[in-house]
């Protein structure tokens, strides 16, 4: 009788989500992660300066989870970086970034890890992100591509190319790739930071893959119904992204913001149109005044 071969030890994973005044969404996600029963996976919640008592409630309800509490809302990239730096220091091979308003299928983490394990040159893996309602309409098959002159993101609804970025709603990152490409650029407070990181991963020689697993996602949980705020951050981050990755970035920034704001005006949304122009001015000010990342 032949001896049994020892089973392969699963790679360690740090699952990271951000909480900001949103107990219900974060608690729902943590409840789902609790059922994964993955001994190699550790969950960390980065609290982005919550002021509604949600951090204390989450600590009481999920004692198995570790919490990193930031003193104020530092933005999406900076909050994730707090956990990513720890993963690099501890030599954890994979970090799973998942939005707190997302709900993964039970097998999502296994599928994402298997996808990266099968391809040593893949720096990041995304999932099939679907609406969190009865339709389960596909929001993004992993990610999509960008038309810089229009400031337009086209999310793929099925396997397609070119895949230029993966959405940060669900993203498994290989820490070895982050050592080459760097962490999130913390000048991006909200939006476009996932695309920026993916572009830098690709520039560093890594490629992007998608695991065929579903993750439900509400979307716009941070800015809610504030159209002006959402457009402001979108316009501001768009300017930073184009400056980093596009030829003729200033010209493309003005063209893209003009296109986006005109579309908002045509749809009867002047507050959002104004937000894009204010975001443009803010983004240009960051580029004038901030030191390189």
Number of C-alpha atoms within 10 A of each C-alpha: 3 4 5 6 6 6 6 6 7 13 14 18 23 22 20 25 27 25 26 22 18 19 18 12 19 24 19 15 18 20 14 15 20 14 9 16 9 14 10 11 20 17 19 19 24 23 24 23 18 19 12 12 11 19 25 11 12 19 14 11 13 14 9 12 15 14 21 15 17 15 10 13 16 18 18 24 23 21 27 22 17 16 23 25 14 12 18 16 9 9 12 18 16 26 26 26 22 22 23 28 24 25 26 22 15 16 11 21 23 14 20 25 23 15 20 22 13 9 12 11 15 21 26 29 26 32 28 25 28 23 18 18 10 6 8 14 13 20 22 22 25 32 34 22 17 16 10 19 19 16 23 15 15 12 20 19 17 14 15 12 9 11 20 16 28 28 25 23 24 30 24 28 25 24 22 15 23 21 11 15 20 16 22 23 19 17 21 26 19 21 22 25 24 22 22 22 22 25 21 22 24 18 12 15 13 20 21 23 22 23 20 17 20 24 24 23 24 18 17 11 15 16 14 10 10 12 17 20 19 20 26 25 24 23 31 30 25 28 30 25 25 22 18 13 13 15 11 11 18 16 12 20 27 18 15 24 28 19 17 20 22 18 15 19 14 10 10 11 15 16 17 23 26 20 22 29 20 19 24 27 14 19 25 18 12 16 14 9 8 10 8 7 9
